[in-house]
Amino acid sequence: MPGVEGTITLANSAEISNNMVYAMGLGWDQTATPTPPMSLVLMLRVPWDLANHPIAVKISLVDEDGGEPLVGQDPMGNPAPVLLETEFEVGRPPGVKHGSSLSVNQAIGIGPGLPLLPKVYQWRLAVNGDQIASYTFTVNAPVPPQFTA
C-alpha cells in the first residue's frame, strides 16, 4: 500500500479555503536574519486506503549540519527546536470514486523574528514516521546599511 505523498514549500503568506491554497510570494529560498513572517505550505495526497485512519505529521527545522536550531521555546520558556507535531484524519467524501487519493492542504503561519544564524536550513515533513518532503532555504547575513555623502 503506497503511503501519503506530499510537498512542502515557503511563501510570504498563505491561507487555505475549500482545501485550495492561496499564496503570495510562493517558493522563495533566500532570506535575512531575523526572518520575516513566512508561511509553510503543505500539500498532501492521502491514499484511499489510509482514509479514516489517524495520520501523524511532524514538521521540523534543521540546519545544514543536521542539527535543530534552538530558536523556539518550550512551555517553561527554555530554548527548544522549532517543531510541530499533530495528527489528522481525512474522510472519504460522498461521490468520490473508489481508489481516489484525497488531498489535504495546510498553511502554517510563522511570525517574524526567528534568530537564525546565516547558513542553510531545511524544513522537513514526516508523515507516520517517514520523511516525505523537505524544502531548503538559505539565511544570509544582514547587509549593513550603505551611507552615501
FENBELKA-V339184 format. One record per pair of residues at least 4 apart in sequence whose ideal C-beta (glycine too) atoms are under 6 Angstrom apart, sorted by sequence separation. I is the first residue (numbers start at 1). J is the second residue. D is the distance in whole Angstrom. If there is no record, write none. Layout:
I,J,D / I,J,D
This chain:
31,35,6 / 46,50,5 / 62,66,6 / 63,67,5 / 73,77,5 / 74,78,5 / 92,96,6 / 96,100,5 / 126,131,5 / 127,132,5 / 62,68,6 / 63,69,6 / 74,80,4 / 15,22,5 / 73,80,6 / 124,131,6 / 125,132,6 / 72,80,4 / 125,133,4 / 14,23,4 / 70,79,4 / 72,82,5 / 124,134,5 / 13,24,5 / 11,23,4 / 12,24,5 / 90,102,5 / 122,134,5 / 123,135,5 / 12,25,3 / 68,81,4 / 11,25,5 / 90,104,5 / 122,136,5 / 11,26,4 / 121,137,6 / 9,27,6 / 10,28,6 / 23,41,6 / 120,138,5 / 21,41,6 / 61,82,4 / 118,139,5 / 118,140,6 / 60,83,5 / 116,139,5 / 118,141,4 / 14,39,4 / 59,84,4 / 13,39,5 / 14,41,5 / 58,85,5 / 10,38,6 / 11,39,5 / 57,86,5 / 11,41,6 / 56,87,5 / 9,41,5 / 54,87,5 / 55,88,6 / 8,42,6 / 54,89,5 / 7,43,5 / 6,44,4 / 51,90,6 / 52,91,6 / 4,44,6 / 5,45,5 / 51,92,5 / 4,46,5 / 71,114,5 / 46,90,5 / 71,115,6 / 2,47,5 / 1,49,5 / 48,99,5 / 51,102,6 / 47,101,6 / 64,119,5 / 45,101,4 / 46,102,5 / 63,119,6 / 64,120,4 / 45,103,6 / 63,121,5 / 44,104,4 / 62,122,5 / 43,105,5 / 61,123,6 / 42,106,4 / 60,124,5 / 41,107,5 / 59,125,6 / 39,107,5 / 40,108,4 / 58,126,4 / 39,109,5 / 57,127,6 / 38,110,5 / 56,128,5 / 37,111,6 / 37,112,5 / 36,112,5 / 34,113,5 / 35,114,4 / 34,115,5 / 33,116,5 / 21,105,5 / 19,105,5 / 16,105,5 / 16,107,5 / 15,107,5 / 14,107,4 / 33,139,5 / 29,137,5 / 30,138,5 / 31,139,6 / 32,140,6 / 32,142,6 / 8,123,6 / 8,125,4 / 6,125,6 / 4,127,4 / 8,133,5 / 6,132,5 / 7,133,5 / 9,135,5 / 6,133,5 / 8,135,5
